[in-house]
Amino acid sequence: MSFSVSSKENLNNSNNEKLKTFQKTVSEPPLPTNIEKFSKPIRIAVIYPSADISDFWVKNFKAMTKRLLDLKVPYEVHEYTSKQIEHSLQSQYTEQVLNAEQPYDFVIFGPSELDLQADNIQKLSASDKFKTFIWAFHTPNKAWTHQPDGWFDFSSAMGADVLCDHVIKHMGKQVEFAANRGIPGITDTQRSQGFIDCVQQKGDWLNIYEHFGQYQKLGGADGVRLVLNNFPEVSMIHNANTAMTMGAVEALGEADRLSDIYVTGWGGTAKEIEKIRAGELDATPMRMSDDLGVATAEAIKFHIEGRSSEVPLIYLGRITVVHNQMKESELNRLTREAFRYSGIE
Protein backbone atom coordinates (compact mmCIF):
# COMPACT_ATOMS: atom_id res chain seq x y z
CA MET A 1 0.00 0.00 0.00
CA SER A 2 1.39 3.41 -0.92
CA PHE A 3 0.60 6.74 0.69
CA SER A 4 0.80 10.25 -0.66
CA VAL A 5 2.39 12.94 1.49
CA SER A 6 -1.00 14.44 2.30
CA SER A 7 -2.36 11.00 3.22
CA LYS A 8 0.54 10.45 5.63
CA GLU A 9 -0.07 13.85 7.21
CA ASN A 10 -3.77 13.08 7.62
CA LEU A 11 -2.94 9.73 9.27
CA ASN A 12 -0.48 11.42 11.63
CA ASN A 13 -2.96 14.16 12.50
CA SER A 14 -5.70 11.61 13.10
CA ASN A 15 -3.47 9.56 15.40
CA ASN A 16 -2.33 12.69 17.28
CA GLU A 17 -5.92 13.77 17.95
CA LYS A 18 -6.89 10.29 19.12
CA LEU A 19 -3.75 10.15 21.26
CA LYS A 20 -4.60 13.42 23.04
CA THR A 21 -8.10 12.20 23.86
CA PHE A 22 -6.96 8.70 24.78
CA GLN A 23 -4.17 10.06 27.02
CA LYS A 24 -6.83 11.75 29.16
CA THR A 25 -8.42 8.34 29.68
CA VAL A 26 -5.04 6.86 30.64
CA SER A 27 -4.21 9.68 33.06
CA GLU A 28 -7.61 9.82 34.75
CA PRO A 29 -9.18 7.39 37.27
CA PRO A 30 -10.63 4.20 35.73
CA LEU A 31 -14.15 4.10 34.34
CA PRO A 32 -15.44 0.49 34.50
CA THR A 33 -16.65 -1.20 31.33
CA ASN A 34 -20.25 -0.80 30.27
CA ILE A 35 -20.52 -4.55 29.64
CA GLU A 36 -22.58 -5.91 32.52
CA LYS A 37 -21.90 -9.64 32.11
CA PHE A 38 -19.14 -11.64 30.44
CA SER A 39 -19.69 -15.22 29.24
CA LYS A 40 -16.04 -16.00 29.98
CA PRO A 41 -12.84 -14.17 30.97
CA ILE A 42 -10.84 -12.34 28.28
CA ARG A 43 -7.83 -14.49 27.36
CA ILE A 44 -4.53 -12.61 27.03
CA ALA A 45 -1.06 -13.84 26.02
CA VAL A 46 2.00 -11.71 26.74
CA ILE A 47 5.27 -12.51 24.93
CA TYR A 48 8.05 -10.28 26.27
CA PRO A 49 11.69 -10.17 27.46
CA SER A 50 10.78 -9.67 31.11
CA ALA A 51 13.60 -11.93 32.37
CA ASP A 52 16.10 -9.06 31.98
CA ILE A 53 17.16 -6.65 34.73
CA SER A 54 14.91 -3.80 33.58
CA ASP A 55 11.61 -3.72 35.49
CA PHE A 56 9.91 -1.96 32.56
CA TRP A 57 8.19 -5.13 31.37
CA VAL A 58 7.04 -6.49 34.71
CA LYS A 59 5.78 -3.12 35.89
CA ASN A 60 3.69 -2.59 32.78
CA PHE A 61 2.31 -6.10 33.14
CA LYS A 62 1.26 -5.20 36.68
CA ALA A 63 -0.18 -1.88 35.55
CA MET A 64 -2.20 -3.54 32.79
CA THR A 65 -3.63 -6.30 34.96
CA LYS A 66 -4.47 -4.01 37.88
CA ARG A 67 -6.14 -1.51 35.55
CA LEU A 68 -8.20 -4.34 34.01
CA LEU A 69 -9.41 -5.21 37.51
CA ASP A 70 -10.39 -1.57 38.07
CA LEU A 71 -12.16 -1.57 34.71
CA LYS A 72 -14.16 -4.66 35.81
CA VAL A 73 -12.87 -6.68 32.87
CA PRO A 74 -12.47 -10.35 33.85
CA TYR A 75 -9.35 -11.88 32.33
CA GLU A 76 -6.88 -14.73 32.38
CA VAL A 77 -3.34 -14.07 31.23
CA HIS A 78 -0.43 -16.28 30.23
CA GLU A 79 3.14 -14.96 30.23
CA TYR A 80 5.83 -16.14 27.80
CA THR A 81 9.07 -14.67 29.14
CA SER A 82 12.61 -14.46 27.77
CA LYS A 83 15.75 -12.37 27.91
CA GLN A 84 16.35 -9.52 25.46
CA ILE A 85 18.85 -11.60 23.48
CA GLU A 86 16.74 -14.79 23.28
CA HIS A 87 15.28 -14.12 19.85
CA SER A 88 14.62 -17.76 18.93
CA LEU A 89 12.71 -18.34 22.16
CA GLN A 90 10.23 -15.66 21.12
CA SER A 91 9.75 -17.55 17.85
CA GLN A 92 8.89 -20.69 19.82
CA TYR A 93 6.43 -18.73 21.94
CA THR A 94 4.80 -17.29 18.82
CA GLU A 95 4.08 -20.78 17.52
CA GLN A 96 2.72 -21.86 20.92
CA VAL A 97 0.34 -18.91 21.00
CA LEU A 98 -0.81 -19.42 17.41
CA ASN A 99 -1.47 -23.11 18.06
CA ALA A 100 -3.07 -22.72 21.48
CA GLU A 101 -5.89 -25.20 22.00
CA GLN A 102 -8.11 -22.42 23.31
CA PRO A 103 -7.59 -19.25 21.23
CA TYR A 104 -6.54 -16.00 22.87
CA ASP A 105 -8.53 -12.78 22.52
CA PHE A 106 -5.49 -10.47 22.75
CA VAL A 107 -1.79 -11.11 22.19
CA ILE A 108 0.72 -8.56 23.47
CA PHE A 109 4.18 -8.90 21.93
CA GLY A 110 7.25 -7.12 23.31
CA PRO A 111 9.84 -7.94 20.61
CA SER A 112 13.44 -8.66 21.55
CA GLU A 113 14.19 -6.43 18.53
CA LEU A 114 11.65 -5.28 15.97
CA ASP A 115 13.37 -6.28 12.73
CA LEU A 116 14.39 -9.67 14.08
CA GLN A 117 10.81 -10.40 15.15
CA ALA A 118 9.10 -8.98 12.04
CA ASP A 119 8.06 -12.42 10.75
CA ASN A 120 6.60 -13.41 14.11
CA ILE A 121 4.70 -10.13 14.41
CA GLN A 122 3.18 -10.64 10.97
CA LYS A 123 2.22 -14.23 11.81
CA LEU A 124 0.39 -13.02 14.90
CA SER A 125 -1.16 -10.07 13.09
CA ALA A 126 -2.46 -12.36 10.32
CA SER A 127 -4.63 -14.28 12.78
CA ASP A 128 -8.33 -13.43 12.88
CA LYS A 129 -8.70 -15.10 16.27
CA PHE A 130 -7.19 -12.29 18.34
CA LYS A 131 -6.00 -8.69 18.33
CA THR A 132 -2.24 -8.13 18.32
CA PHE A 133 -0.66 -5.28 20.30
CA ILE A 134 3.06 -4.42 20.20
CA TRP A 135 4.87 -3.18 23.29
CA ALA A 136 8.01 -1.00 23.36
CA PHE A 137 8.01 -0.05 19.66
CA HIS A 138 6.05 2.54 17.66
CA THR A 139 7.32 2.27 14.10
CA PRO A 140 4.84 0.49 11.80
CA ASN A 141 6.36 -0.93 8.63
CA LYS A 142 4.02 -0.28 5.70
CA ALA A 143 5.80 -3.01 3.71
CA TRP A 144 4.45 -5.68 6.05
CA THR A 145 1.60 -7.75 4.64
CA HIS A 146 -0.12 -8.02 8.02
CA GLN A 147 -0.22 -5.12 10.49
CA PRO A 148 -0.67 -5.19 14.29
CA ASP A 149 -3.79 -3.63 15.79
CA GLY A 150 -1.90 -1.24 18.05
CA TRP A 151 1.54 -0.04 19.14
CA PHE A 152 2.21 0.98 22.75
CA ASP A 153 5.50 2.66 23.55
CA PHE A 154 7.49 5.59 24.83
CA SER A 155 9.32 7.56 22.18
CA SER A 156 13.01 6.74 22.45
CA ALA A 157 13.66 9.60 20.02
CA MET A 158 11.84 12.00 22.34
CA GLY A 159 13.80 10.64 25.29
CA ALA A 160 17.08 11.17 23.44
CA ASP A 161 16.14 14.77 22.71
CA VAL A 162 15.13 15.71 26.26
CA LEU A 163 18.22 13.99 27.68
CA CYS A 164 20.40 15.79 25.12
CA ASP A 165 19.03 19.18 26.16
CA HIS A 166 19.50 18.36 29.84
CA VAL A 167 23.15 17.26 29.65
CA ILE A 168 24.17 20.18 27.44
CA LYS A 169 22.55 22.58 29.91
CA HIS A 170 24.31 20.86 32.81
CA MET A 171 27.73 20.10 31.29
CA GLY A 172 28.10 22.77 28.63
CA LYS A 173 29.66 22.41 25.20
CA GLN A 174 32.60 20.49 23.72
CA VAL A 175 32.30 17.55 26.11
CA GLU A 176 34.15 14.31 25.31
CA PHE A 177 31.87 11.34 25.92
CA ALA A 178 31.31 7.62 25.34
CA ALA A 179 28.19 5.51 24.75
CA ASN A 180 27.15 2.07 25.92
CA ARG A 181 24.89 1.07 23.04
CA GLY A 182 22.50 -1.90 22.95
CA ILE A 183 21.81 -4.16 19.96
CA PRO A 184 21.91 -2.69 16.43
CA GLY A 185 18.33 -1.87 15.46
CA ILE A 186 15.58 0.71 15.76
CA THR A 187 15.63 1.03 19.56
CA ASP A 188 19.37 1.62 19.79
CA THR A 189 19.32 3.93 16.78
CA GLN A 190 16.77 6.15 18.51
CA ARG A 191 18.20 5.96 22.02
CA SER A 192 21.92 6.05 21.22
CA GLN A 193 22.46 7.48 17.75
CA GLY A 194 19.71 10.03 18.32
CA PHE A 195 21.42 11.20 21.51
CA ILE A 196 24.88 11.18 19.90
CA ASP A 197 23.71 13.20 16.89
CA CYS A 198 21.89 15.69 19.12
CA VAL A 199 24.79 16.48 21.50
CA GLN A 200 27.21 16.71 18.58
CA GLN A 201 24.98 19.14 16.69
CA LYS A 202 23.68 21.23 19.60
CA GLY A 203 26.67 21.08 21.94
CA ASP A 204 29.67 20.39 19.69
CA TRP A 205 30.37 17.28 21.78
CA LEU A 206 32.97 14.71 20.69
CA ASN A 207 32.05 11.01 20.62
CA ILE A 208 35.23 9.23 21.76
CA TYR A 209 34.04 5.61 21.97
CA GLU A 210 30.96 3.43 21.37
CA HIS A 211 30.52 0.00 22.92
CA PHE A 212 27.72 -2.40 22.01
CA GLY A 213 26.84 -3.94 25.37
CA GLN A 214 23.86 -6.00 24.09
CA TYR A 215 21.55 -4.38 26.67
CA GLN A 216 23.23 -6.55 29.34
CA LYS A 217 24.63 -5.51 32.74
CA LEU A 218 27.98 -7.12 31.95
CA GLY A 219 28.09 -5.27 28.63
CA GLY A 220 27.65 -1.94 30.41
CA ALA A 221 30.41 -2.77 32.87
CA ASP A 222 32.74 -3.91 30.08
CA GLY A 223 32.14 -0.67 28.20
CA VAL A 224 33.05 1.41 31.24
CA ARG A 225 36.22 -0.58 31.91
CA LEU A 226 37.33 -0.14 28.30
CA VAL A 227 36.74 3.61 28.59
CA LEU A 228 38.61 3.90 31.90
CA ASN A 229 41.57 1.94 30.57
CA ASN A 230 41.84 3.55 27.15
CA PHE A 231 40.09 6.93 27.05
CA PRO A 232 40.87 8.96 30.19
CA GLU A 233 39.56 12.12 28.51
CA VAL A 234 35.93 10.85 28.67
CA SER A 235 33.86 12.76 31.23
CA MET A 236 30.38 11.42 30.41
CA ILE A 237 28.93 7.96 29.62
CA HIS A 238 25.52 7.42 28.01
CA ASN A 239 23.73 4.08 28.59
CA ALA A 240 20.91 2.79 26.39
CA ASN A 241 18.98 0.75 28.99
CA THR A 242 18.70 0.00 32.70
CA ALA A 243 20.80 -3.17 32.69
CA MET A 244 23.82 -1.49 31.11
CA THR A 245 23.34 1.49 33.41
CA MET A 246 23.56 -0.79 36.46
CA GLY A 247 26.72 -2.39 35.06
CA ALA A 248 28.24 1.00 34.29
CA VAL A 249 27.52 2.40 37.76
CA GLU A 250 28.89 -0.74 39.42
CA ALA A 251 32.12 -0.65 37.39
CA LEU A 252 32.64 3.06 38.07
CA GLY A 253 32.04 2.46 41.77
CA GLU A 254 34.59 -0.35 41.87
CA ALA A 255 37.11 1.97 40.19
CA ASP A 256 36.20 4.83 42.57
CA ARG A 257 35.36 7.03 39.57
CA LEU A 258 31.68 7.82 40.11
CA SER A 259 32.43 11.41 41.05
CA ASP A 260 34.58 11.93 37.96
CA ILE A 261 32.23 10.79 35.20
CA TYR A 262 28.68 11.95 34.49
CA VAL A 263 26.47 8.87 33.96
CA THR A 264 23.04 8.71 32.33
CA GLY A 265 20.57 5.85 32.25
CA TRP A 266 17.46 5.09 30.29
CA GLY A 267 13.82 4.72 31.28
CA GLY A 268 13.63 5.98 34.84
CA THR A 269 13.03 2.49 36.24
CA ALA A 270 12.89 1.87 39.98
CA LYS A 271 16.50 0.70 39.97
CA GLU A 272 17.60 3.92 38.27
CA ILE A 273 15.62 6.12 40.67
CA GLU A 274 17.30 4.29 43.55
CA LYS A 275 20.73 5.05 42.04
CA ILE A 276 19.83 8.74 41.56
CA ARG A 277 18.79 8.96 45.21
CA ALA A 278 22.06 7.28 46.20
CA GLY A 279 24.05 9.82 44.19
CA GLU A 280 25.45 7.16 41.85
CA LEU A 281 23.44 8.04 38.71
CA ASP A 282 23.27 11.60 37.42
CA ALA A 283 20.25 11.66 35.08
CA THR A 284 17.84 9.50 33.12
CA PRO A 285 14.91 9.99 30.74
CA MET A 286 12.00 8.87 32.93
CA ARG A 287 8.97 7.29 31.39
CA MET A 288 5.67 7.66 33.19
CA SER A 289 6.12 3.93 33.25
CA ASP A 290 2.62 2.67 34.02
CA ASP A 291 1.14 4.70 31.15
CA LEU A 292 1.89 1.88 28.72
CA GLY A 293 0.23 -0.86 30.78
CA VAL A 294 -2.75 1.32 31.64
CA ALA A 295 -3.18 2.31 27.98
CA THR A 296 -3.15 -1.36 26.96
CA ALA A 297 -5.86 -2.20 29.48
CA GLU A 298 -7.96 0.72 28.27
CA ALA A 299 -7.45 -0.39 24.65
CA ILE A 300 -8.69 -3.88 25.55
CA LYS A 301 -11.77 -2.34 27.16
CA PHE A 302 -12.41 -0.15 24.13
CA HIS A 303 -12.08 -3.11 21.76
CA ILE A 304 -14.49 -5.35 23.65
CA GLU A 305 -16.97 -2.47 23.87
CA GLY A 306 -16.83 -2.02 20.09
CA ARG A 307 -14.98 1.31 20.36
CA SER A 308 -11.70 0.30 18.72
CA SER A 309 -11.90 3.30 16.37
CA GLU A 310 -11.25 5.54 19.41
CA VAL A 311 -7.90 3.88 20.16
CA PRO A 312 -4.86 5.48 18.47
CA LEU A 313 -2.86 3.13 16.27
CA ILE A 314 0.29 4.41 18.01
CA TYR A 315 0.15 5.22 21.72
CA LEU A 316 3.13 7.10 23.20
CA GLY A 317 3.40 7.57 26.95
CA ARG A 318 4.74 10.63 28.72
CA ILE A 319 8.50 11.07 29.32
CA THR A 320 10.69 13.59 31.18
CA VAL A 321 14.23 13.79 32.63
CA VAL A 322 14.91 13.19 36.30
CA HIS A 323 18.31 14.02 37.75
CA ASN A 324 20.42 14.22 40.89
CA GLN A 325 19.80 17.94 41.40
CA MET A 326 16.02 17.56 41.48
CA LYS A 327 14.17 18.35 44.70
CA GLU A 328 13.12 15.28 46.64
CA SER A 329 9.47 16.39 46.59
CA GLU A 330 9.45 16.63 42.78
CA LEU A 331 11.20 13.28 42.39
CA ASN A 332 8.64 11.72 44.74
CA ARG A 333 5.73 13.24 42.81
CA LEU A 334 6.98 11.98 39.47
CA THR A 335 7.74 8.57 40.92
CA ARG A 336 4.22 8.21 42.36
CA GLU A 337 2.68 9.15 39.02
CA ALA A 338 4.98 6.90 36.99
CA PHE A 339 4.39 3.84 39.16
CA ARG A 340 0.82 4.53 40.27
CA TYR A 341 -0.23 0.90 39.73
CA SER A 342 2.99 -1.11 39.79
CA GLY A 343 4.54 0.61 42.82
CA ILE A 344 8.16 1.07 43.90
CA GLU A 345 9.69 -1.95 45.60
C-alpha positions in Angstrom: 0.0 0.0 0.0 1.4 3.4 -0.9 0.6 6.7 0.7 0.8 10.3 -0.7 2.4 12.9 1.5 -1.0 14.4 2.3 -2.4 11.0 3.2 0.5 10.4 5.6 -0.1 13.9 7.2 -3.8 13.1 7.6 -2.9 9.7 9.3 -0.5 11.4 11.6 -3.0 14.2 12.5 -5.7 11.6 13.1 -3.5 9.6 15.4 -2.3 12.7 17.3 -5.9 13.8 18.0 -6.9 10.3 19.1 -3.7 10.2 21.3 -4.6 13.4 23.0 -8.1 12.2 23.9 -7.0 8.7 24.8 -4.2 10.1 27.0 -6.8 11.8 29.2 -8.4 8.3 29.7 -5.0 6.9 30.6 -4.2 9.7 33.1 -7.6 9.8 34.8 -9.2 7.4 37.3 -10.6 4.2 35.7 -14.1 4.1 34.3 -15.4 0.5 34.5 -16.6 -1.2 31.3 -20.3 -0.8 30.3 -20.5 -4.6 29.6 -22.6 -5.9 32.5 -21.9 -9.6 32.1 -19.1 -11.6 30.4 -19.7 -15.2 29.2 -16.0 -16.0 30.0 -12.8 -14.2 31.0 -10.8 -12.3 28.3 -7.8 -14.5 27.4 -4.5 -12.6 27.0 -1.1 -13.8 26.0 2.0 -11.7 26.7 5.3 -12.5 24.9 8.0 -10.3 26.3 11.7 -10.2 27.5 10.8 -9.7 31.1 13.6 -11.9 32.4 16.1 -9.1 32.0 17.2 -6.6 34.7 14.9 -3.8 33.6 11.6 -3.7 35.5 9.9 -2.0 32.6 8.2 -5.1 31.4 7.0 -6.5 34.7 5.8 -3.1 35.9 3.7 -2.6 32.8 2.3 -6.1 33.1 1.3 -5.2 36.7 -0.2 -1.9 35.6 -2.2 -3.5 32.8 -3.6 -6.3 35.0 -4.5 -4.0 37.9 -6.1 -1.5 35.5 -8.2 -4.3 34.0 -9.4 -5.2 37.5 -10.4 -1.6 38.1 -12.2 -1.6 34.7 -14.2 -4.7 35.8 -12.9 -6.7 32.9 -12.5 -10.4 33.9 -9.4 -11.9 32.3 -6.9 -14.7 32.4 -3.3 -14.1 31.2 -0.4 -16.3 30.2 3.1 -15.0 30.2 5.8 -16.1 27.8 9.1 -14.7 29.1 12.6 -14.5 27.8 15.7 -12.4 27.9 16.4 -9.5 25.5 18.8 -11.6 23.5 16.7 -14.8 23.3 15.3 -14.1 19.8 14.6 -17.8 18.9 12.7 -18.3 22.2 10.2 -15.7 21.1 9.7 -17.5 17.9 8.9 -20.7 19.8 6.4 -18.7 21.9 4.8 -17.3 18.8 4.1 -20.8 17.5 2.7 -21.9 20.9 0.3 -18.9 21.0 -0.8 -19.4 17.4 -1.5 -23.1 18.1 -3.1 -22.7 21.5 -5.9 -25.2 22.0 -8.1 -22.4 23.3 -7.6 -19.3 21.2 -6.5 -16.0 22.9 -8.5 -12.8 22.5 -5.5 -10.5 22.7 -1.8 -11.1 22.2 0.7 -8.6 23.5 4.2 -8.9 21.9 7.3 -7.1 23.3 9.8 -7.9 20.6 13.4 -8.7 21.5 14.2 -6.4 18.5 11.6 -5.3 16.0 13.4 -6.3 12.7 14.4 -9.7 14.1 10.8 -10.4 15.1 9.1 -9.0 12.0 8.1 -12.4 10.7 6.6 -13.4 14.1 4.7 -10.1 14.4 3.2 -10.6 11.0 2.2 -14.2 11.8 0.4 -13.0 14.9 -1.2 -10.1 13.1 -2.5 -12.4 10.3 -4.6 -14.3 12.8 -8.3 -13.4 12.9 -8.7 -15.1 16.3 -7.2 -12.3 18.3 -6.0 -8.7 18.3 -2.2 -8.1 18.3 -0.7 -5.3 20.3 3.1 -4.4 20.2 4.9 -3.2 23.3 8.0 -1.0 23.4 8.0 0.0 19.7 6.1 2.5 17.7 7.3 2.3 14.1 4.8 0.5 11.8 6.4 -0.9 8.6 4.0 -0.3 5.7 5.8 -3.0 3.7 4.4 -5.7 6.1 1.6 -7.8 4.6 -0.1 -8.0 8.0 -0.2 -5.1 10.5 -0.7 -5.2 14.3 -3.8 -3.6 15.8 -1.9 -1.2 18.0 1.5 0.0 19.1 2.2 1.0 22.7 5.5 2.7 23.6 7.5 5.6 24.8 9.3 7.6 22.2 13.0 6.7 22.4 13.7 9.6 20.0 11.8 12.0 22.3 13.8 10.6 25.3 17.1 11.2 23.4 16.1 14.8 22.7 15.1 15.7 26.3 18.2 14.0 27.7 20.4 15.8 25.1 19.0 19.2 26.2 19.5 18.4 29.8 23.2 17.3 29.6 24.2 20.2 27.4 22.5 22.6 29.9 24.3 20.9 32.8 27.7 20.1 31.3 28.1 22.8 28.6 29.7 22.4 25.2 32.6 20.5 23.7 32.3 17.5 26.1 34.2 14.3 25.3 31.9 11.3 25.9 31.3 7.6 25.3 28.2 5.5 24.7 27.1 2.1 25.9 24.9 1.1 23.0 22.5 -1.9 22.9 21.8 -4.2 20.0 21.9 -2.7 16.4 18.3 -1.9 15.5 15.6 0.7 15.8 15.6 1.0 19.6 19.4 1.6 19.8 19.3 3.9 16.8 16.8 6.2 18.5 18.2 6.0 22.0 21.9 6.0 21.2 22.5 7.5 17.7 19.7 10.0 18.3 21.4 11.2 21.5 24.9 11.2 19.9 23.7 13.2 16.9 21.9 15.7 19.1 24.8 16.5 21.5 27.2 16.7 18.6 25.0 19.1 16.7 23.7 21.2 19.6 26.7 21.1 21.9 29.7 20.4 19.7 30.4 17.3 21.8 33.0 14.7 20.7 32.0 11.0 20.6 35.2 9.2 21.8 34.0 5.6 22.0 31.0 3.4 21.4 30.5 0.0 22.9 27.7 -2.4 22.0 26.8 -3.9 25.4 23.9 -6.0 24.1 21.6 -4.4 26.7 23.2 -6.5 29.3 24.6 -5.5 32.7 28.0 -7.1 32.0 28.1 -5.3 28.6 27.7 -1.9 30.4 30.4 -2.8 32.9 32.7 -3.9 30.1 32.1 -0.7 28.2 33.0 1.4 31.2 36.2 -0.6 31.9 37.3 -0.1 28.3 36.7 3.6 28.6 38.6 3.9 31.9 41.6 1.9 30.6 41.8 3.6 27.1 40.1 6.9 27.1 40.9 9.0 30.2 39.6 12.1 28.5 35.9 10.8 28.7 33.9 12.8 31.2 30.4 11.4 30.4 28.9 8.0 29.6 25.5 7.4 28.0 23.7 4.1 28.6 20.9 2.8 26.4 19.0 0.7 29.0 18.7 0.0 32.7 20.8 -3.2 32.7 23.8 -1.5 31.1 23.3 1.5 33.4 23.6 -0.8 36.5 26.7 -2.4 35.1 28.2 1.0 34.3 27.5 2.4 37.8 28.9 -0.7 39.4 32.1 -0.6 37.4 32.6 3.1 38.1 32.0 2.5 41.8 34.6 -0.3 41.9 37.1 2.0 40.2 36.2 4.8 42.6 35.4 7.0 39.6 31.7 7.8 40.1 32.4 11.4 41.1 34.6 11.9 38.0 32.2 10.8 35.2 28.7 11.9 34.5 26.5 8.9 34.0 23.0 8.7 32.3 20.6 5.8 32.2 17.5 5.1 30.3 13.8 4.7 31.3 13.6 6.0 34.8 13.0 2.5 36.2 12.9 1.9 40.0 16.5 0.7 40.0 17.6 3.9 38.3 15.6 6.1 40.7 17.3 4.3 43.5 20.7 5.1 42.0 19.8 8.7 41.6 18.8 9.0 45.2 22.1 7.3 46.2 24.1 9.8 44.2 25.5 7.2 41.8 23.4 8.0 38.7 23.3 11.6 37.4 20.3 11.7 35.1 17.8 9.5 33.1 14.9 10.0 30.7 12.0 8.9 32.9 9.0 7.3 31.4 5.7 7.7 33.2 6.1 3.9 33.3 2.6 2.7 34.0 1.1 4.7 31.1 1.9 1.9 28.7 0.2 -0.9 30.8 -2.8 1.3 31.6 -3.2 2.3 28.0 -3.1 -1.4 27.0 -5.9 -2.2 29.5 -8.0 0.7 28.3 -7.4 -0.4 24.7 -8.7 -3.9 25.6 -11.8 -2.3 27.2 -12.4 -0.1 24.1 -12.1 -3.1 21.8 -14.5 -5.4 23.6 -17.0 -2.5 23.9 -16.8 -2.0 20.1 -15.0 1.3 20.4 -11.7 0.3 18.7 -11.9 3.3 16.4 -11.3 5.5 19.4 -7.9 3.9 20.2 -4.9 5.5 18.5 -2.9 3.1 16.3 0.3 4.4 18.0 0.2 5.2 21.7 3.1 7.1 23.2 3.4 7.6 27.0 4.7 10.6 28.7 8.5 11.1 29.3 10.7 13.6 31.2 14.2 13.8 32.6 14.9 13.2 36.3 18.3 14.0 37.8 20.4 14.2 40.9 19.8 17.9 41.4 16.0 17.6 41.5 14.2 18.4 44.7 13.1 15.3 46.6 9.5 16.4 46.6 9.5 16.6 42.8 11.2 13.3 42.4 8.6 11.7 44.7 5.7 13.2 42.8 7.0 12.0 39.5 7.7 8.6 40.9 4.2 8.2 42.4 2.7 9.1 39.0 5.0 6.9 37.0 4.4 3.8 39.2 0.8 4.5 40.3 -0.2 0.9 39.7 3.0 -1.1 39.8 4.5 0.6 42.8 8.2 1.1 43.9 9.7 -2.0 45.6 
